[in-house]
Amino acid sequence: MTGSLASDLLVAPGFASHDAAALDVRAHARRLRGGASEVHDLDIVDGRENLAQALLLRLLTPRGSLARLGHADYGSRLHELIGRRKTDELRALAKAFVLDAVAQERRVEPKLVAFRFEPDQEQLDSFAFTLSVRPVVGGDPVALGLEVAL
C-alpha cells in the first residue's frame, strides 16, 4: 500500500477500453510481503494508479445505481447527457457533473488542479476532457482523460 491511497483490484488496466475484453480476472502468481511462497490472486493496483482508477470508475458509474448496496450517492450524473444535443450549455453541465463526482472522493483535495476539454479528441457525439487532482496525502497531481459519448 502506498501512503493512504490504498489498494484495490485492477479492473481498468491502462484506463482505456471500449469493452470488457481487456479485463483480466485470471489469477496471477505473486509474492506476499515478507513471504517466501507464491499465492495465486487477482492483480491489484495501488497508489496513484488506484486513485486514477477510482476516479474513472466513479465518473463512469451512474449515480444511484449502487443504492441497493448502500452507496446511493456514489457515481456521477454524466449518464444524463446521453441522447442530448452537443452544445456549450451541455459542455458546462458535463464539467459541473465531473466536479460534483470528483468532490465525493475523499482522497483528493476538493479543488481541481486543472480541467480542460479536448475538442481535437472529440467526435460529433462526444465530449473529451482531461482533469488533474491533487491527492490529500501530497505528491504530484493525478491526471485522468475521459471521452463521454452523448
C-alpha positions as CSV (number, residue, x, y, z in Angstrom):
1,M,0.0,0.0,0.0
2,T,1.4,3.4,-1.0
3,G,0.6,6.1,1.6
4,S,-3.0,6.3,2.3
5,L,-4.1,6.0,-1.3
6,A,-4.9,2.3,-0.6
7,S,-5.1,-0.8,-2.9
8,D,-7.8,-2.3,-4.9
9,L,-8.5,-4.9,-7.6
10,L,-7.2,-3.8,-11.0
11,V,-10.3,-3.6,-13.2
12,A,-9.3,-0.9,-15.7
13,P,-5.9,-1.7,-17.0
14,G,-4.5,1.2,-19.0
15,F,-7.7,3.1,-18.3
16,A,-8.7,2.8,-22.0
17,S,-11.1,0.1,-23.2
18,H,-14.2,0.1,-25.2
19,D,-15.4,-3.2,-23.9
20,A,-14.6,-5.7,-21.2
21,A,-12.2,-7.8,-23.4
22,A,-9.2,-6.2,-21.8
23,L,-10.3,-7.0,-18.3
24,D,-8.2,-9.8,-17.0
25,V,-9.6,-11.5,-13.9
26,R,-7.4,-14.6,-14.2
27,A,-5.4,-15.5,-11.1
28,H,-1.7,-14.4,-11.2
29,A,1.1,-15.6,-9.0
30,R,2.6,-13.0,-6.7
31,R,4.6,-13.0,-3.5
32,L,3.0,-11.7,-0.4
33,R,5.0,-9.2,1.7
34,G,7.6,-11.0,3.8
35,G,6.5,-14.3,2.4
36,A,8.6,-16.8,0.5
37,S,5.8,-18.6,-1.2
38,E,3.7,-17.5,-4.1
39,V,-0.1,-17.2,-3.9
40,H,-2.5,-17.0,-6.8
41,D,-4.6,-13.9,-6.7
42,L,-6.2,-11.2,-8.8
43,D,-4.0,-8.3,-9.9
44,I,-4.1,-5.3,-7.7
45,V,-3.4,-1.6,-8.3
46,D,-2.3,0.8,-5.6
47,G,-1.1,4.3,-5.0
48,R,-1.7,6.9,-7.7
49,E,-2.9,4.3,-10.2
50,N,-5.5,3.1,-7.7
51,L,-6.7,6.7,-7.2
52,A,-6.9,7.3,-11.0
53,Q,-8.9,4.0,-11.4
54,A,-11.2,5.0,-8.5
55,L,-12.0,8.4,-10.2
56,L,-12.6,6.7,-13.5
57,L,-15.0,4.2,-12.0
58,R,-16.8,6.9,-10.1
59,L,-17.2,9.0,-13.3
60,L,-18.5,6.0,-15.3
61,T,-20.9,4.8,-12.7
62,P,-24.4,6.3,-12.9
63,R,-25.2,8.0,-9.6
64,G,-27.8,6.0,-7.7
65,S,-27.0,2.7,-9.4
66,L,-25.4,1.3,-6.2
67,A,-28.2,2.4,-3.9
68,R,-29.1,-1.2,-3.1
69,L,-25.6,-1.7,-1.8
70,G,-25.8,1.3,0.5
71,H,-24.0,3.8,-1.8
72,A,-26.8,5.9,-3.2
73,D,-24.6,8.9,-3.8
74,Y,-21.7,7.1,-5.4
75,G,-21.1,7.9,-9.1
76,S,-21.7,10.7,-11.5
77,R,-24.5,12.2,-13.4
78,L,-22.6,12.1,-16.8
79,H,-25.1,9.4,-18.0
80,E,-27.8,12.0,-18.0
81,L,-26.1,13.6,-21.0
82,I,-26.7,10.6,-23.3
83,G,-29.0,11.4,-26.1
84,R,-28.7,15.2,-25.8
85,R,-27.5,17.6,-28.5
86,K,-23.9,18.8,-28.1
87,T,-24.0,22.5,-27.1
88,D,-21.9,24.8,-25.0
89,E,-24.5,24.6,-22.2
90,L,-24.2,20.8,-22.2
91,R,-20.4,21.1,-22.1
92,A,-20.8,23.3,-19.0
93,L,-23.2,20.8,-17.5
94,A,-20.7,18.0,-18.2
95,K,-18.0,19.9,-16.3
96,A,-20.3,20.5,-13.4
97,F,-21.2,16.8,-13.2
98,V,-17.4,15.9,-13.2
99,L,-16.7,18.5,-10.5
100,D,-19.5,17.1,-8.4
101,A,-18.4,13.5,-8.7
102,V,-14.7,14.3,-8.0
103,A,-15.7,16.2,-4.9
104,Q,-17.1,12.9,-3.5
105,E,-13.6,11.3,-3.5
106,R,-12.1,11.9,0.0
107,R,-8.6,11.0,-1.2
108,V,-8.3,14.2,-3.3
109,E,-8.3,17.9,-2.5
110,P,-11.7,19.4,-3.2
111,K,-10.4,21.8,-5.8
112,L,-9.3,20.5,-9.2
113,V,-5.8,21.4,-10.2
114,A,-6.9,21.5,-13.9
115,F,-9.8,20.7,-16.1
116,R,-9.9,21.2,-19.9
117,F,-12.0,19.9,-22.7
118,E,-10.0,18.3,-25.6
119,P,-12.0,19.3,-28.7
120,D,-9.4,17.7,-31.1
121,Q,-10.2,14.3,-29.5
122,E,-13.9,14.6,-29.6
123,Q,-16.4,13.1,-32.0
124,L,-19.6,14.8,-33.2
125,D,-21.4,13.0,-30.4
126,S,-18.9,13.1,-27.5
127,F,-17.0,15.3,-25.1
128,A,-13.4,14.5,-24.3
129,F,-11.7,16.1,-21.3
130,T,-8.7,15.9,-19.0
131,L,-8.8,16.6,-15.3
132,S,-6.0,16.8,-12.7
133,V,-6.5,16.4,-9.0
134,R,-4.1,16.6,-6.1
135,P,-4.1,13.7,-3.6
136,V,-4.6,14.8,0.0
137,V,-1.5,12.8,1.0
138,G,0.5,15.1,-1.1
139,G,2.6,14.5,-4.2
140,D,2.2,15.4,-7.8
141,P,-1.3,15.8,-9.3
142,V,-3.0,12.7,-10.8
143,A,-4.3,13.3,-14.3
144,L,-7.2,11.4,-16.0
145,G,-8.6,11.7,-19.5
146,L,-12.0,10.6,-20.5
147,E,-14.4,10.7,-23.5
148,V,-18.1,10.8,-22.8
149,A,-20.4,9.7,-25.6
150,L,-23.7,11.5,-25.9
